[in-house]
Amino acid sequence: MSVAALDVRDVRIRFGGVTALDGISLTVAPGEICGLIGPNGAGKTTLFNCITRIYRPDSGTVRFGARDLLAVPRHRIVRHGIARTFQNLALFVHENLRVGAAVRGKDRDGIAADIEYWYEVFPVLRARAKQIAGTLSGGEQQMLAVARALMSRPKLLLCDEISLGLAPKIVAELFAVLRRINDEDGTALLLVEQNAELALDLAGRAYLLEVGRVAGQGPAAEFRDNDAVRRAYLEKAAASPSKLSHAGIMEAARTQEYRPPMFIDGIKWRMAPSAPLGILAFRPFQWDATGVAFKPFGDVIDISGKYITK
C-alpha cells in the first residue's frame, strides 16, 4: 500500500467513566475507498469526530499525510483536504454549497462551475435552491450533504451514514456519485455505514468496529465471504428492528435474541438478559445536552410492548 493519506494510531477517548474508543488504529491510502462497519454504538461517528477535531482524543495520533491533525484547529481541518458529511444542515440550499466552497477563497468561476455541476448531478437541489435545508426530505438532505462536502474539493471525504433511512433508489444514486468522484477525481473515501452490505460493495478494504475496538480488517471481499460477519451484519440487515413486526420484536425480546439498546454518542448501553423489558427511547433526531448527543435506534418499544413511533 502507498503512504497513507489518513493514519490513525492507537486513539483512545473516554466520556466520564466509559471508554468510547479503545486503541483504534486505521489507515486510508490516497484514492482508496475504505469502509468502516459495525453496530450502532461501536464508535464509528466518535472516530470521525476525533479525526475532524470535534473531539480531542485522550491519547493517540491522527495524521493526514505529514500533518498532525491534532495540532490543527478544527475550523481549519477542511483547508488541509478533509471534508465530511453532516446529518443536520441549516441555511438555504444554495448557501450550503457556497459555505462548502468557502476554503477556496476567490475562485469565483470555479465555485460557480462546481455549483452548476452539483445542480446537474442532483437536479432537485436546483429546484430547492432557495429552500431551508432542514425542510428538505431525507434523501434531498443527504444529496446536499454530499454536494456541500465535495464543494471544497477534498482529498478525503468522510461519509457518515448517508444511507440512513433512505429509499433504495436514492441510496443507489448517492453511492453512484461516490464511485464517480473516486474514479474521476481520485478522492479517497472513508465510509461509516451501519448497512455493511452497502459499504462492502463500494469499498476495496474495510474495518469492523465493535465496542470501541477494531475487531477485524482486510479486503472487503473477505468480509463478504466471512460466515461470522455475514451472519452478524449482512443477513441480519433484513431483520433490522425497523423491519420486524410488533409480534416479532416481542417474541425476540422474550427469547433474548434481540435486546434494543440505548446509545449515547457512541457508547452502547444494553439491558442485561435477565432485566425486565423496558426501553428508554428517543425520537429520530439528535439532542445535545452538555455535549452528549442522544441518537435514535430504528423502531423501539416501551415497557408495555407498544411502539414508540417515529
N, C-alpha and C positions, 0 to 999 in steps of 0.2 A: 504494500500500500504506500502511496505517496505521503509526503509530510502532511500531517493533519491540519485542516482548516480550523477545526474546533478540537480542543484537547482538554477534557475534564478529568481531573485526577483526585481521587480519594476525598470527594466532597462530603462533608457532614454538616447537618444542621438540626438543631433541636428547637422545639417550641414548648416552653415550660419544661416538664419532665419527660416529654415524649420525643423520641428520635424520629424525624421525618425522612432524612436521608442518612444512610449509614455506610459511608465509604464508597460512593458512586464514582466509577471511572468509565469514560467512554470517549470515542473519537469519531469525527466525521471528516472524511477526506474532501479535498476540493472537488466539486462537481458530483459528489456522491449523494444518493438518496438512502437515508438510514431511518428505519422505523424504531419507535420506542413504544412497546406494547406492555400491557399489564392491566390488572383490575383497577377499578376506581379506588383511589386512596393509596396507590402504590408509591406515589411521589413524583409522578411524571411532570405535572404542572409546577410543583415546587422546584424541580430541577430547572425548568425553563426560567422560573423567577430568579434562581441563583445565577444562571448564565447571563440574564439581562439586568442583573444588579437590583432587581426589586427587593430581593433578599440578599444579605451578605452571609455566606456560609461561615460556620464556626471554625472550619478548617478545610484544607484542600486548595487546589488551584484550578483556575479556569483560564485557558489561553486560546486566543484566536490568532493563528499564525504565530508571530513572535511577540504579540502583545498580551500583557497580563490584564485580563478584563476586570479583575477585582480591584485594580488601581484606576479604572476608568469610571467617571461619574455616570450614573445611569442614563442621564439625558444625552450622553454622547455615544452610547453604545451603537446606535444606528449609523453614526458617522464612520464607524470602523467596519461597516459592511454586514451587520446583523440586523435583520428585521423579524418581527413575529406577528402573528395574527392575534387579535383580541376578541373576546366574545361579547363585550359590551362597548358599543360605539355611540358617541354623541355627535353633535354638529350636523350640518346638511351633508348630503351625499357628495356634492361637488367639493365642499370644504374638506372632507376627509381625504379625498385624492390629493388636494393641494398640500394638506398637512403631511401626508406621506412623503411628498417630494421636498419638504422644507430643507432637508440637508443638501439639496442640490443647488441652493443659492440662486444665482441669476440666470440659470439655464432655462430661460422662459420658453424658447422654442422647443427644447427637448421635453420640458414638462408638459406643454400643451399637446405635443405629439403623443406622449405616453397616456395622457388623459383620454385623448381620442381613441387610442389603441384599446384601452380598457372598456370604453363605451362600445366599441365594436365587438370585443370578446363577450361582454355582458350587456347586451342592449337594454335590458330592464333598468340598469343603472342610469342610462341616459334619460329614460322616461321619468326616473325618480330623482333627478339631479338636484332639485330644489326641495326635496323631502327630508325631514329629520331622520337620521339613520336608525334611531331606536324604534321608529314606526314601520320599518320595513319588515317583510316576512323573514322567517329564519334563514331560508335559502338566500334571499337577497342580501341579508346582513353578512353572511359568510362570503358571498361574492365580493362585497365591498371590503371586507376584512382582508381578503387575499389581494385585491387590487391595491388597496391602500398600502399594505406592507411592501408590495413589489414596486410601488412608485419611487422608492428610494434606490432601486436597482441594487439590491443587496447581493453579497457573495453567498450568504447563508440565510435561508428562510426557516424559521421555527414555526411549524403549523400545529396549533393546539386544538385538537378535537373538532376539525372543521366539518366533519360528517355528522356531528351530534344532532339527532332529532330531525334530519333532513330526508326528503323523499329520495329514493334510489336514483331517479333521473338527475336531480340536482347534484347529488354526490358524484355521479359519473362525470358531469360537466366540470366540476371543480377539480377532480383528480386528473382529468384530461388536460386541464390548464397547467397543473403542476408538472405533469410529464413534459408538456411542451416547453415550459420555461427552463426545465432542466436540460432538455435536448438542445434547445436553440441558444440559450444564454449561458449554460453551464452552471446555473445556480444550484448550490448544494441545498439539500432539504433534510431537516430532522423532523419527523412526523410523530407527534404524540397522538395515539389512537387507541381508544378502548376497543374499537372494532378491529381486531387483529387481522382479519382476513383482508380488509382494505389495505392496511399498512403493508402487509407481506406481499400483496400483489404488486404494489408500486415500488417497494424498497428492494435494493440489492442485498442489504445487510440489516440486521435487527438486533435490538437488545430487549430482554424481558426483565421488567422490574417487578419485584414483589416486596411489600413492606419495607420500602426504602433501600433495597439492595438489588444489585444486578444478579438475577437468578440464572441468566443464560445469555449468550451472544453468539452470533455466527451468520452465515448466509441465510437470507430469507427463505430460500427453498428448503433448507434443512429444518427450519421451524415448521413449515407447512407439512413436512413429511414426518415430523416427530409425533408419535402417538400421544404422549402426555400433553404436549402443547395443543394438539388438535382437540383432545377431549376437553381441556380446560378453557381454551379461548376461541376455538373455531366452531366446534359442534355445539357448544352451549350458547353461542350467539343467537341461534334460532329459538332458544328458550330463555331469552332475557326477561327480566321482570316485567317490562312494558308489553311483552307478548304473551305472558301467561294469563290464563283465565283466573277469575276470583277463586274458584274451587281448586284450581291447580296450585295457586300460591298457598292456600290454606293447607292443602294436603302436603305440599313440600315442606311447609313450616312444621307440621305435626311430625313428619318423618325425619326432620332435621337435615333435609337435603338442601334447604335454602333458608338462610338467615339474613334478611335485609340489613345491611349495615348503615351506620350514620358516618358521614365523612366530615372532617373539619380540616380544610386546607391540606389535603394530602395525608392526613392522619386518619387511619381507619379504626373505627370502634365497632366491634361486633359482639352481639349478645352471646353469652355462654349457652351451649346446647341445652342446659337444664333450666335456663331462665324462662319465665313466662313470656308469651308472645306480646310484646309491646314495643312499638317502634316510634321514635321521635322523627317526624318528617318535616321537610321544608318544601315550600313551593319552588318551582323551577326558575329561580333567579338567585343571584349571588348577593348575600347580605354581609357587609363588613361591619364588624363590631370590634373596636380596639385592635384592628389589624388582623382579625381572624375571619376568614371567609367561609361561610357555610354553603355547601354545594348540594344540589339535589341528586337523587339516585332513582331515576325512572319512576315507575308506579310503586307505591308502598301502601301498606295497610295499617290501620290504627289498632288499638287494643281490642276493639270489638270485631275485628275482622273485615271492616269496611274499607274501601279505597279512600285514601286521601287524594283527591283528584288534582290534576294539574290546572 
